[in-house]
Amino acid sequence: MSEEEPAEKPAEVPEPAPGDDYTEQLTGAVNQFNGPIYAEGAQFGIGPRRPERVKAAVGKLDDVDVVAELRHYVTPACYDTALAALRKDHVVGLHGSQGSGKRTGAIALLREVTQGPLYVLSPMNRLESLAEREYAAGNGYVIADHIAERKAADVDFTWRTVRDRVRDQGAYLVVTTTTPAEPADVDAVAQVSWVPPDLRKVLLARLAGLEDAERISEQLFEACPGGGRLGDLVAVAAALNEGKTLDEALPKLDASLQDRVRAWFDEERDERDYLAVTALAFLDGARQRTFESALGRLETKLAETVVTREPEAVERQQPELLRKHRLKLYAHDSLIKIERVGSDGVARHCPLFREPRYRGFVLAELWAREEAPFWDGVSAWLDEVMPQEGLRVAAGLAELARYAFDEVDDILAPWADGQQGWPGQTTATHVLWLLSYDEALAPEALRLAANWAGRGTPAERWTGAVALSGELGARYPHEAANRLWQLIHQSHTVTGDAHVALAGLFVTLTRRTEGAGIVLTLLDGKLRRLAKPGATPELARVTTRAILSVLAARDRITGRHAAITYLCDARERAAPVEGRLWAAVLRNRPTRKRALTVLRAALDDLKHLCDDPVAVATSLGEAISTALSPGEADHLRADFAALEARTHEDSSPLVEHLLAAIAHLHREAAALP
């Protein structure tokens, strides 16, 4: 985990009162995020839908993915400058705007200088930690969207130390960022200004398999002279290669949609029309009545925050009680439409943007045109609508973060601090989870969660912990696991239970990624520390409690134990480490009773999760036995029998197989001379 500046110790909070169930809080946040909302297929701002599996943003890059990513790569004008610097110094920095292709450029540069493994490191790494870590000879490393650090007087010296270490160890490192260092501050490592490649060349390279690629390219740039954003152009090329016509593929170019939205804003319209699209940006797909009532409240809030010039005194007209606003809100020239959407067997009228991607451009135009008092009113209004429409509000804020991350940060701060209760903390968490799906914004989401968890108030620390236990943690599993462990050691500084959050991260990684072993490996490492001199009783207590919390954690959908699910999916890797963890909580008298209950229930899950539950139970028993001392196997069998007698349950065959495996290995060990 990256180092941090020492923070002031926050005020201590009391232990949670009996009945405080932080597991329910975390489960509720996950269920709400995954639950259905009106407007089937609604866009959550960052993408059309949540991916079935989440790919970690850090770790070793798969060779197949690298080849695919570079297959049609077109180098920009700055490429040769960056390559020369990388060859010379083994380290280079790239700075440029979001979506300019820095990450792919970094991978291409590394492949020019080494054919060894490529690794993506956490954007939270500080320069000091990069100067101290080990680098394997021949490997390439990239930090995508490195989090900017506070300016230090010795920044050039630190970069020089990083350069010397990487070069001396025979590795290569590329660091990308959106915030360049001042040229006068860094001389040791080249900081190259990165620009996108020629978009016409990009399109032609990706349409190389089509006979009429040149003609299609000309037509596209006639329809959209600028060519749009690099990522959008790649999406258009993919659609054309799939057989779609240019007319069918063009809507993927955000530039054409942005022009429509900008033209709509440029027309003379009633104030209410602008407020309607503002409200819908945060309530897309809500029930019509909910939306229209919220729109009325937005008008009231803005009337309080936006000061306008008093009109000249004229005779006041009586207000129109029947103003036919609905006809205007959903007129043919509006950005809004009404759809009947079925949910729970009931058809509801739901306002939606006519094109889902309109929402982002509406927010972009509003941010470009409106001043602080307008956004003060929007923020106050969001405080009111968020408790009932948290996930929709989160989707709108996640989209706004593309254009005004600082504004979103300001809105989320009091929510993360618990000033709007648990609904506010949940919504703040959901915003970060949605941002984690976006390659450009995920590092910012990680930074925000890490700040809450590491330096925040007790409530902010719990919000950060919950955020790291879910989708954001799936993207940055090592960072999440380490920071949650840090919170476990600082339990007096957080209102929630960090053990629950770590268990939640394990469940998330088991269901959503291939990296659940990261949490088990972390705990196994802490367990090994207990055998070394200097280990304290407090370290033993928090370690065994954390281990038992993880082993007892259940999948929120299936209800099955996540540790057993992972054991079935990866028995050879999982059995040895799970065996040591189970042995630790079974040997420990304060946790033994609960560990026996959890283990018995977990073994019952085997028959639902594995084709050969007996073989898996035997493997686990053998792994546990290697960590038990002689004689402990007999005590374990006796305690299992006592447990079953107390609960009036029949002996589980899988428990018998596990105990038999333990006893067999211990008899073999005793028979050795």
C-alpha positions in Angstrom: 0.0 0.0 0.0 1.2 3.5 -0.7 2.5 5.6 2.1 0.5 8.5 3.5 1.3 11.6 5.4 0.6 11.1 9.1 -2.9 12.4 9.9 -4.2 13.9 13.1 -5.9 11.3 15.2 -9.6 11.8 14.9 -11.9 11.8 17.9 -12.5 8.4 19.4 -15.9 6.9 19.0 -17.6 4.5 21.4 -17.9 0.8 20.7 -21.1 0.0 18.7 -24.1 -0.6 20.9 -25.6 -4.1 21.0 -27.8 -4.5 18.0 -25.7 -2.3 15.7 -25.4 -4.6 12.7 -22.9 -3.3 10.2 -23.2 -6.4 8.2 -26.8 -5.4 7.4 -25.6 -1.9 6.4 -23.1 -3.2 4.0 -25.5 -5.8 2.6 -28.2 -3.2 2.2 -25.8 -1.0 0.2 -24.9 -3.9 -2.1 -28.5 -5.0 -2.6 -29.7 -1.5 -3.4 -26.9 -1.1 -5.9 -27.7 -4.4 -7.6 -31.5 -4.2 -7.2 -33.9 -3.3 -10.0 -35.0 0.2 -10.7 -37.7 1.5 -12.9 -36.7 2.1 -16.6 -35.4 -1.2 -17.7 -32.0 -1.0 -19.3 -31.5 2.5 -17.8 -28.0 3.8 -18.2 -26.1 4.4 -14.9 -24.1 7.2 -16.4 -20.7 5.4 -16.6 -21.8 2.6 -18.9 -24.8 0.8 -20.2 -24.8 -1.8 -17.4 -22.6 -3.2 -14.7 -20.2 -5.8 -16.0 -20.8 -9.4 -15.0 -17.2 -9.8 -13.9 -14.8 -7.0 -12.9 -11.3 -6.8 -14.1 -8.7 -5.5 -11.6 -7.2 -2.2 -12.7 -3.8 -3.3 -11.3 -1.7 -6.4 -11.6 -0.1 -8.4 -14.4 -1.3 -7.6 -17.9 -2.4 -10.7 -19.9 -0.3 -11.2 -23.0 -3.4 -11.8 -25.1 -4.9 -8.5 -23.9 -1.7 -6.7 -24.7 -1.6 -8.0 -28.3 -5.3 -7.2 -28.8 -4.8 -3.7 -27.5 -1.8 -2.9 -29.7 -3.1 -4.7 -32.9 -4.3 -1.5 -34.5 -2.2 1.0 -32.6 -1.4 4.3 -34.2 1.5 6.3 -32.7 1.0 10.0 -32.0 3.5 12.7 -32.9 5.0 12.7 -29.4 5.6 8.9 -29.4 9.3 9.0 -30.6 10.2 11.6 -28.0 8.8 9.4 -25.2 10.4 6.3 -26.6 13.8 7.9 -26.8 13.5 9.0 -23.1 12.4 5.5 -22.0 15.3 3.8 -23.8 17.8 6.3 -22.2 16.5 6.6 -18.6 14.2 3.5 -18.3 11.6 5.9 -16.8 9.3 8.4 -18.5 6.3 10.5 -17.5 3.4 11.1 -19.8 0.8 13.8 -19.1 -2.3 14.6 -21.1 -6.0 14.9 -21.0 -8.4 12.1 -20.1 -9.2 9.9 -23.2 -6.0 10.9 -25.0 -4.7 7.3 -25.1 -2.0 7.6 -22.5 -2.5 4.1 -21.0 -2.3 2.3 -24.3 0.6 4.5 -25.3 2.4 3.5 -22.1 1.9 -0.2 -23.0 3.1 0.3 -26.5 6.2 2.1 -25.3 7.0 -0.7 -22.9 6.6 -3.3 -25.6 9.2 -1.5 -27.6 11.9 -1.9 -25.0 11.0 -5.3 -23.4 9.2 -8.5 -24.1 9.0 -9.3 -20.4 5.9 -9.3 -18.3 4.0 -6.0 -18.0 2.4 -4.9 -14.7 0.0 -2.0 -13.8 0.8 -0.5 -10.4 -1.7 1.3 -8.1 -2.2 5.0 -8.9 -1.9 5.7 -5.2 1.8 4.9 -5.2 3.8 7.8 -3.9 7.1 8.7 -5.6 8.9 7.8 -2.4 7.5 4.2 -2.5 8.5 3.9 -6.2 12.0 4.8 -5.2 12.1 2.0 -2.6 10.3 -0.9 -4.2 11.9 -3.8 -6.0 11.7 -4.1 -9.8 12.3 -7.4 -11.7 14.9 -7.2 -14.5 13.2 -7.2 -17.9 9.8 -6.3 -16.6 7.8 -3.3 -17.6 5.6 -1.3 -15.2 3.0 1.4 -15.8 1.1 3.6 -13.4 -2.0 4.9 -15.2 -3.4 8.3 -14.1 -1.0 8.7 -11.1 -2.6 10.6 -8.3 -1.0 14.0 -8.0 1.0 14.7 -4.9 1.5 17.9 -3.0 4.5 19.8 -4.5 7.7 19.0 -2.6 11.0 20.9 -2.8 12.9 17.7 -3.5 10.6 16.3 -6.2 13.4 16.2 -8.8 15.7 14.4 -6.4 12.9 11.8 -5.7 12.4 11.3 -9.5 16.1 10.9 -9.9 16.1 8.2 -7.2 13.2 6.4 -8.9 15.1 6.5 -12.3 18.3 5.2 -10.8 16.6 2.3 -9.0 14.5 1.2 -12.0 17.5 1.5 -14.4 19.9 -0.3 -12.0 17.5 -3.2 -11.7 17.0 -3.5 -15.4 13.3 -2.7 -15.5 11.2 0.0 -17.2 8.6 2.3 -15.8 6.0 4.6 -17.5 4.0 7.0 -15.3 0.9 8.8 -16.8 -1.0 11.6 -15.3 -3.4 14.4 -16.1 -1.6 17.0 -14.0 1.9 17.6 -15.4 4.8 18.6 -13.2 6.2 22.0 -13.7 9.2 21.8 -16.2 11.4 23.7 -13.7 10.6 21.1 -11.0 11.6 17.9 -12.7 14.8 17.5 -14.8 15.8 13.9 -13.9 13.0 12.2 -15.8 11.4 13.4 -19.1 7.8 14.6 -18.7 6.3 14.2 -22.2 3.1 16.0 -23.2 0.9 13.3 -24.7 -1.6 14.0 -27.5 -4.0 11.7 -29.3 -2.9 10.1 -32.6 -4.3 11.4 -35.9 -7.9 10.3 -35.8 -8.1 9.6 -39.6 -5.2 7.2 -39.3 -6.8 5.5 -36.3 -10.0 5.0 -38.2 -8.3 3.7 -41.4 -6.1 1.3 -39.3 -9.2 -0.2 -37.7 -11.1 -0.4 -40.9 -8.3 -2.1 -42.8 -10.4 -5.2 -43.4 -13.1 -3.3 -45.3 -12.8 -2.7 -49.0 -14.3 0.8 -49.0 -12.5 2.0 -45.8 -11.3 5.2 -47.5 -14.8 6.2 -48.6 -16.3 5.4 -45.2 -13.6 7.5 -43.5 -14.4 10.5 -45.7 -18.1 10.2 -45.1 -17.6 10.0 -41.4 -15.4 13.1 -41.2 -17.8 15.0 -43.4 -20.6 14.2 -41.0 -18.4 14.9 -38.0 -15.5 17.1 -39.0 -13.6 16.8 -35.7 -13.9 13.0 -35.5 -15.1 13.1 -31.9 -13.2 11.5 -29.0 -10.6 8.8 -29.6 -12.6 6.1 -27.6 -15.8 7.0 -29.5 -14.1 6.7 -32.9 -12.8 3.2 -31.9 -16.4 2.2 -31.0 -17.7 3.4 -34.4 -15.0 1.4 -36.1 -16.0 -1.7 -34.2 -19.6 -1.2 -35.2 -18.6 -0.8 -38.8 -16.5 -4.0 -38.7 -19.6 -5.8 -37.3 -21.5 -4.9 -40.5 -23.4 -1.9 -39.4 -23.9 1.0 -41.8 -22.3 4.4 -41.2 -25.7 5.8 -40.3 -26.2 3.1 -37.7 -22.7 3.5 -36.3 -22.5 7.3 -36.2 -24.6 7.7 -33.0 -21.7 6.2 -31.1 -19.8 9.4 -31.8 -20.6 11.5 -28.8 -19.7 14.6 -30.8 -22.9 14.4 -32.8 -25.1 14.0 -29.8 -23.2 16.8 -28.0 -24.0 19.2 -30.9 -27.7 18.4 -30.6 -27.7 19.1 -26.9 -25.7 22.3 -27.3 -28.1 23.5 -30.0 -31.0 22.8 -27.7 -29.5 25.0 -25.0 -28.7 27.8 -27.4 -32.4 28.1 -28.3 -34.6 30.5 -26.5 -36.5 28.5 -23.9 -38.5 28.9 -20.7 -36.5 28.6 -17.5 -38.5 25.5 -16.5 -37.3 23.6 -19.6 -33.7 24.0 -18.4 -34.6 23.0 -14.8 -36.4 20.0 -16.2 -33.3 18.6 -17.8 -31.3 19.5 -14.7 -33.7 17.4 -12.5 -33.8 14.5 -15.0 -30.0 14.3 -15.0 -30.2 13.1 -11.4 -33.6 11.3 -11.7 -33.5 9.6 -15.1 -36.1 6.8 -15.1 -37.9 7.8 -11.9 -41.7 7.7 -11.7 -43.3 10.7 -13.5 -45.0 11.9 -10.4 -41.8 11.7 -8.4 -39.9 13.6 -11.1 -42.4 16.4 -11.5 -42.7 16.9 -7.7 -38.9 17.0 -7.5 -38.8 19.5 -10.3 -41.1 21.8 -8.3 -38.8 21.6 -5.3 -35.8 22.3 -7.5 -37.5 25.5 -8.7 -38.0 26.5 -5.1 -34.4 25.8 -4.1 -33.0 27.8 -7.0 -35.3 30.7 -6.2 -33.6 30.8 -2.8 -30.0 30.6 -4.1 -30.0 32.4 -7.5 -30.4 36.2 -7.1 -32.0 37.8 -10.1 -32.6 41.5 -10.9 -35.9 42.8 -9.7 -38.2 43.5 -12.6 -39.7 47.0 -13.1 -42.9 47.5 -11.2 -45.8 46.3 -13.3 -49.2 45.1 -12.5 -48.9 41.5 -11.3 -50.9 39.0 -13.2 -52.7 36.3 -11.4 -50.8 33.0 -11.6 -52.2 30.4 -14.1 -53.3 27.4 -12.1 -53.5 25.2 -15.2 -50.4 25.9 -17.2 -50.2 22.7 -19.3 -46.6 22.3 -18.3 -46.6 18.6 -19.2 -47.3 19.3 -22.8 -44.1 21.4 -23.0 -41.9 19.1 -20.8 -42.4 16.1 -23.1 -43.0 17.9 -26.5 -41.4 16.6 -29.6 -38.6 19.1 -29.5 -37.7 18.3 -25.9 -34.7 16.3 -24.8 -37.2 14.3 -22.5 -39.6 11.5 -23.4 -42.1 9.5 -21.4 -42.1 5.7 -21.5 -44.4 3.2 -19.9 -42.1 0.8 -18.0 -43.2 -2.4 -16.3 -42.0 -3.1 -12.8 -43.4 -5.4 -10.2 -46.3 -6.1 -12.6 -47.3 -2.5 -12.8 -46.8 -0.2 -15.8 -45.5 3.2 -14.7 -44.9 6.4 -16.7 -41.2 7.3 -16.4 -39.4 10.3 -17.9 -36.2 9.5 -19.7 -33.7 11.3 -22.0 -34.6 10.6 -25.6 -31.0 9.4 -26.0 -29.4 8.0 -22.8 -26.1 9.8 -23.5 -27.9 13.2 -23.5 -27.5 13.2 -19.7 -23.8 13.7 -19.8 -23.9 16.5 -22.3 -26.8 18.2 -20.4 -24.5 18.2 -17.3 -21.6 19.4 -19.4 -23.6 22.4 -20.8 -25.0 23.2 -17.4 -21.5 23.2 -15.8 -20.2 25.4 -18.6 -23.1 27.9 -18.4 -24.2 28.2 -14.8 -22.4 29.8 -11.9 -21.9 28.8 -8.2 -25.3 30.0 -6.9 -27.1 27.6 -9.4 -25.0 24.7 -8.2 -25.6 25.7 -4.5 -29.3 25.3 -5.2 -28.8 22.0 -7.0 -26.8 20.7 -4.1 -29.4 21.7 -1.5 -32.1 20.0 -3.7 -30.1 16.8 -3.9 -30.0 16.7 -0.1 -33.8 16.5 -0.3 -34.3 14.0 -3.1 -31.3 11.7 -2.4 -32.8 9.7 0.5 -35.6 8.4 -1.7 -33.8 8.2 -5.1 -30.2 7.5 -4.0 -29.1 5.3 -6.8 -30.4 7.6 -9.5 -28.8 10.6 -7.8 -25.5 8.6 -7.7 -25.7 7.9 -11.4 -26.2 11.6 -12.2 -23.3 12.6 -9.9 -21.0 9.9 -11.4 -21.7 11.5 -14.8 -21.2 15.0 -13.5 -17.8 13.9 -12.2 -16.6 13.7 -15.8 -16.8 17.4 -16.1 -16.6 18.7 -12.5 -15.1 16.1 -10.1 -14.4 18.8 -7.5 -18.1 19.7 -7.4 -19.0 16.1 -6.9 -16.4 15.8 -4.2 -18.0 18.8 -2.4 -21.5 17.3 -2.6 -20.4 13.9 -1.3 -18.3 15.2 1.6 -21.2 15.8 4.0 -23.0 12.7 2.9 -19.8 10.6 3.5 -19.6 12.2 6.9 -23.0 10.9 7.9 -24.7 14.4 7.9 -27.6 12.9 5.8 -27.6 9.6 7.7 -26.9 6.2 6.3 -28.7 7.0 3.0 -26.2 9.7 2.3 -23.3 7.4 3.1 -24.8 4.7 0.9 -25.2 7.1 -2.0 -21.6 8.4 -1.7 -20.5 4.8 -1.8 -22.6 4.1 -4.9 -21.1 7.1 -6.7 -17.6 5.7 -6.2 -18.7 2.2 -7.3 -20.1 3.7 -10.5 -16.9 5.7 -11.1 -14.8 2.5 -10.7 -16.1 1.3 -14.1 -14.5 4.2 -15.9 -10.8 3.8 -16.6 -10.2 7.6 -16.3 -12.2 8.2 -13.2 -11.5 5.0 -11.2 -8.2 6.4 -9.8 -10.0 9.5 -8.6 -12.6 7.4 -6.9 -9.9 5.4 -5.3 -8.2 8.6 -4.1 -11.4 9.8 -2.5 -12.2 6.5 -0.8 -8.6 6.3 0.5 -8.8 9.8 1.9 -12.1 9.0 3.7 -10.8 5.8 5.1 -7.4 7.0 6.0 -7.8 10.6 7.1 -11.6 11.2 7.6 -13.9 11.5 10.5 -15.2 8.2 12.0 -18.3 8.3 9.8 -16.2 9.1 6.7 -13.8 6.2 7.5 -16.8 3.8 7.6 -18.1 5.2 4.3 -14.6 4.7 2.8 -14.5 1.2 4.2 -17.8 0.3 2.6 -16.7 1.7 -0.7 -13.5 -0.3 -0.7 -15.4 -3.5 0.2 -17.4 -3.4 -3.0 -17.0 -2.6 -6.7 -14.1 -0.2 -6.1 -12.3 -2.8 -4.1 -12.7 -5.2 -7.0 -10.8 -2.8 -9.2 -8.1 -2.2 -6.7 -8.1 -5.3 -4.5 -4.6 -5.0 -3.0 -5.1 -1.3 -2.1 -8.5 -2.1 -0.6 -7.4 -5.1 1.4 -4.4 -3.2 2.9 -6.4 -0.1 3.8 -9.2 -2.1 5.4 -6.5 -4.0 7.4 -5.2 -0.6 8.5 -8.7 0.4 9.7 -9.0 -2.9 11.6 -6.0 -1.8 13.6 -7.6 1.6 14.1 -11.0 0.3 15.1 -11.4 3.2 17.6 -11.4 5.7 14.7 -14.3 4.3 12.7 -18.0 4.2 13.4 -18.5 0.8 11.6 -16.8 -2.5 11.8 -13.8 -2.8 9.5 -13.8 -6.6 10.0 -17.2 -6.7 8.3 -15.8 -4.6 5.4 -12.8 -6.9 4.9 -15.2 -9.9 4.8 -17.4 -7.9 2.4 -14.4 -7.4 0.1 -13.7 -11.1 0.1 -17.3 -11.8 -0.9 -17.0 -9.2 -3.7 -13.8 -10.6 -5.0 -15.1 -14.2 -4.9 -18.2 -13.3 -6.9 -16.9 -10.6 -9.2 -13.2 -11.3 -9.9 -10.5 -14.0 -10.0 -8.6 -12.4 -7.1 -10.3 -13.5 -3.9 -7.0 -15.1 -2.8 -5.6 -11.6 -2.2 -7.6 -11.3 1.1 -6.6 -14.8 2.3 -3.0 -14.2 1.5 -3.0 -11.0 3.4 -4.5 -12.7 6.5 -2.1 -15.6 6.1 0.8 -13.1 6.2 -0.5 -11.5 9.3 -0.9 -15.0 10.9 2.7 -15.8 10.2 3.7 -12.6 12.0 2.1 -13.9 15.2 4.8 -16.6 15.3 7.6 -14.0 15.3 9.1 -12.2 18.3 7.3 -9.0 19.3 3.8 -10.1 18.3 1.3 -8.6 20.8 -1.9 -10.1 22.2 -3.8 -7.3 20.5 -2.4 -8.3 17.1 -3.4 -11.9 17.8 -6.9 -10.7 18.7 -7.6 -8.6 15.7 -6.0 -11.2 13.3 -8.1 -14.1 14.5 -11.2 -12.0 14.5 -10.5 -10.8 11.0 -9.9 -14.4 9.8 -13.1 -15.7 11.4 -15.1 -12.8 9.9 -13.8 -13.7 6.4 -14.3 -17.4 6.8 -17.9 -16.8 8.0 -18.8 -14.4 5.2 -21.6 -15.5 2.9 -22.4 -14.6 -0.6 -25.2 -12.0 -0.6 -27.1 -13.7 -3.4 -26.6 -17.4 -2.9 -26.2 -17.4 0.9 -23.3 -19.8 0.5 -20.0 -19.3 2.3 -17.6 -17.4 0.1 -14.6 -19.3 1.5 -16.1 -22.6 0.4 -17.0 -21.1 -3.0 -13.4 -20.1 -3.5 -12.1 -23.4 -2.3 -14.3 -25.2 -4.9 -13.2 -22.9 -7.7 -9.4 -23.0 -6.9 -8.8 -26.0 -4.6 -5.0 -26.3 -5.3 -4.3 -22.7 -4.5 -6.9 -22.2 -1.8 -6.7 -25.4 0.3 -3.3 -24.8 1.9 -4.0 -21.2 2.9 -7.5 -21.8 4.0 -6.3 -24.8 6.1 -3.9 -22.5 8.0 -6.6 -19.9 8.6 -9.2 -22.5 9.8 -6.6 -24.1 12.1 -5.8 -20.7 13.6 -9.4 -19.9 14.7 -10.0 -23.5 15.7 -6.9 -23.5 18.0 -7.8 -20.2 19.5 -10.0 -20.7 22.5 -12.0 -17.4 22.3 -12.9 -18.2 18.7 -13.1 -22.0 18.7 -16.8 -22.4 19.4 -17.9 -20.0 16.7 -15.3 -21.4 14.3 -16.7 -24.9 14.8 -20.2 -23.7 14.0 -19.1 -21.8 11.0 -17.0 -24.7 9.7 -19.8 -27.1 10.0 -22.2 -24.8 8.2 -19.6 -24.1 5.5 -19.0 -27.9 4.9 -22.8 -28.2 4.4 -22.4 -25.8 1.4 -20.0 -28.1 -0.3 -22.7 -30.4 -1.7 -24.3 -27.4 -3.4 -21.1 -26.0 -4.8 -18.8 -28.9 -5.8 -19.1 -31.9 -8.0 -17.0 -33.9 -5.6 -17.6 -32.5 -2.1 -15.9 -35.5 -0.4 -12.6 -34.8 -2.2 -12.8 -31.1 -1.3 -13.6 -31.8 2.4 -10.7 -34.2 2.5 -8.3 -31.7 0.9 -9.4 -29.1 3.5 -9.0 -31.6 6.3 -5.5 -32.4 5.2 -4.6 -28.7 5.0 -5.9 -28.0 8.5 -4.0 -31.0 9.9 -0.7 -29.6 8.8 -1.3 -26.6 11.0 -2.5 -28.5 14.1 -0.2 -29.9 16.8 -0.4 -33.6 17.9 -3.4 -34.3 20.0 -5.5 -31.4 18.6 -7.2 -33.7 16.1 -8.9 -35.7 19.0 -9.9 -32.5 20.7 -11.4 -31.2 17.5 -13.5 -34.4 17.0 -14.7 -34.2 20.6 -15.7 -30.6 20.2 -17.6 -31.3 17.0 -19.5 -34.1 18.7 -20.4 -31.8 21.6 -21.6 -29.1 19.2 -23.8 -31.5 17.3 -25.2 -32.8 20.6 -26.1 -29.3 21.7 -27.7 -28.4 18.4 -29.4 -31.8 18.1 -28.0 -32.2 14.6 -26.9 -35.4 13.0 -23.3 -35.8 12.3 -22.4 -34.4 8.9 -20.7 -37.0 6.6 -18.5 -34.2 5.2 -17.5 -33.3 8.8 -16.5 -37.0 9.2 -14.4 -36.9 6.0 -12.7 -33.8 7.1 -11.9 -35.2 10.6 -10.8 -38.5 9.1 -8.3 -36.7 6.9 -7.0 -34.8 9.9 -6.7 -37.9 12.0 -5.1 -39.9 9.2 -2.3 -37.4 8.7 -1.7 -37.1 12.4 -1.5 -40.9 12.8 1.0 -41.0 9.9 3.1 -38.3 11.6 3.0 -40.1 14.9 4.2 -43.3 13.3 7.3 -41.7 11.8 10.5 -42.5 13.7 
